[in-house]
Amino acid sequence: MPEDDPFAAMDAVQARTQALWPQAASAAGVPEDGAVFRRMQVNSGVEHRRCVLEVRTAGGRSFVLRADFESSNPLRQSRYLDRHQAAAESLKAISGVAVPELLWRDTQSPAALMEFVQGDTAHREMALTEYGFGDRGSVLRRIGLAVAALHRVSGAGERQFWPRPFLTWVSSQAQAVRDGRLPVPKPNKFLGLCAYLHRAARRARGYSFRAAVEHGDLHLRNILMSETTVSFIDFSNHDGIFPQRDLANLWLANCPDHLAAEGRTPGFGLVAQADWDAFQDGYGADLVNDPVFRFFYAHRLFRTWAGLCRKPTSQKLKNAEVAIRAVQIFDALLADEAD
C-alpha cells in the first residue's frame, strides 16, 4: 500500500499532480503534448501528500505545477494560494522583488500552475559566499531589502503586541516536560527557555509595531535569487500579522546553518554580527533591539527545541547537533539579557 511505502506514496501523489497538467496547460494556453516532468524537492514531512513539479514543454518553456492533497484542511491550503496571489500582484510595481505569477488554479483542490523562476535559493547563494563566490554582506542586504518590500506591500497597520496566546502554549509545553510527556533534550535548559520567554513577553507586552501579513514559512530555501530579482515561494500563512515571526524563522528554521561560523564575531542569538549589520541595513530596521523580534526569536528557538523529540530517528545525528546549538543560543540570550 502507498501509505506503508514512502516512495510509493510519493509516486502516487506525483501521478495525481501530473493528471492535472492537461487542465492547467489548457487554462494557461500552452501545449499539453510533449511535456517533461521533474519532481522538485519538498519538505520530507509532507512529501506523501504534496508534490511540486517542474514542467518543461516541448517548446522549451518551464512552469511549476504544485499540488497539495491534504485532506484535513484543504481550505487552509487554498488560502495560502490566495496569499501568494495577493503578494504577486502587490509586488509587480516593485523592481527586483517578485512572487511567481499564478497562471491557473484548480477549483477542486489547492493546486496551481505558476511561472518558473530562474535563479538559485538564497541558502545556496549564502553557502557559495563561503567559497569566495559573491559577497556575503551584499547577498544579505539584497535579501533584507526584498523581505522589507514583501512586508511593506503586505502592511496591516500599526498594532500592539499582546503575547498571551503564545505564552499559553509555552506553559502547556513546559508542563508536558515536567510530566514526562514531552521528552525534549536537556529538559532543564528547555524549562529555562520557557521562563525566559515569559520575561521576554513582559518586555514586549503592549509594544507598538508595524504589522504585516506574514509569509508563514520564510527561510532561505523559500527565497530564490537571480542577478536581477529576489523571489518568494511557498507561502504558508494567510492571517498571521507578525513580520518579526517571519524574520526569526529566516535565521532559525534551518538551525544551525546560519549561525556565526568559526572566526566570525557572534552577535544577538549567535548570528554573526556582520550578518546582522548587513541584513538590518537592507531591511531598514534595528531588529536586535526590537523587543517583539527578540520574543519571536526565542519563540522560534522554543519551537525548534520542542520539535526535536518528534523528529524521526533517521535524523538522530542532526537532532543532536541542533540540541547542542539550541542550548548555546539560549545561553547567549541569557547573557544578553544580563547585560
C-alpha positions, 0 to 999 in steps of 0.5 A, a space after each residue: 500500500 502507498 501509505 506503508 511505502 514512502 516512495 510509493 506514496 510519493 509516486 502516487 501523489 506525483 501521478 495525481 499532480 501530473 493528471 492535472 497538467 492537461 487542465 492547467 496547460 489548457 487554462 494557461 494556453 500552452 501545449 499539453 503534448 510533449 511535456 517533461 516532468 521533474 519532481 522538485 524537492 519538498 519538505 520530507 514531512 509532507 512529501 506523501 501528500 504534496 508534490 511540486 513539479 517542474 514542467 518543461 514543454 516541448 517548446 522549451 518553456 518551464 512552469 511549476 505545477 504544485 499540488 497539495 492533497 491534504 485532506 484535513 484542511 484543504 481550505 487552509 491550503 487554498 488560502 495560502 494560494 490566495 496569499 501568494 496571489 495577493 503578494 504577486 500582484 502587490 509586488 509587480 510595481 516593485 523592481 527586483 522583488 517578485 512572487 511567481 505569477 499564478 497562471 491557473 488554479 484548480 477549483 477542486 483542490 489547492 493546486 496551481 500552475 505558476 511561472 518558473 523562476 530562474 535563479 538559485 535559493 538564497 541558502 545556496 547563494 549564502 553557502 557559495 559566499 563561503 567559497 569566495 563566490 559573491 559577497 556575503 554582506 551584499 547577498 544579505 542586504 539584497 535579501 533584507 531589502 526584498 523581505 522589507 518590500 514583501 512586508 511593506 506591500 503586505 502592511 496591516 497597520 500599526 498594532 500592539 503586541 499582546 503575547 498571551 496566546 503564545 505564552 499559553 502554549 509555552 506553559 502547556 509545553 513546559 508542563 508536558 516536560 515536567 510530566 514526562 510527556 514531552 521528552 525534549 533534550 536537556 529538559 532543564 535548559 528547555 524549562 529555562 527557555 520557557 521562563 525566559 520567554 515569559 520575561 521576554 513577553 513582559 518586555 514586549 507586552 503592549 509594544 507598538 509595531 508595524 504589522 504585516 501579513 506574514 509569509 508563514 514559512 520564510 527561510 532561505 530555501 523559500 527565497 530564490 535569487 537571480 542577478 536581477 530579482 529576489 523571489 518568494 515561494 511557498 507561502 504558508 500563512 494567510 492571517 498571521 500579522 507578525 513580520 518579526 515571526 517571519 524574520 526569526 524563522 529566516 535565521 532559525 528554521 534551518 538551525 544551525 546553518 546560519 549561525 556565526 561560523 568559526 572566526 566570525 564575531 557572534 552577535 544577538 542569538 549567535 548570528 554573526 554580527 556582520 550578518 546582522 549589520 548587513 541584513 538590518 541595513 537592507 531591511 531598514 530596521 534595528 531588529 536586535 533591539 526590537 523587543 517583539 523580534 527578540 520574543 519571536 526569536 526565542 519563540 522560534 528557538 522554543 519551537 525548534 527545541 520542542 520539535 526535536 523529540 518528534 523528529 524521526 530517528 533517521 535524523 538522530 545525528 542532526 537532532 543532536 547537533 541542533 540540541 547542542 546549538 539550541 542550548 548555546 543560543 539560549 545561553 547567549 540570550 541569557 547573557 544578553 539579557 544580563 547585560 
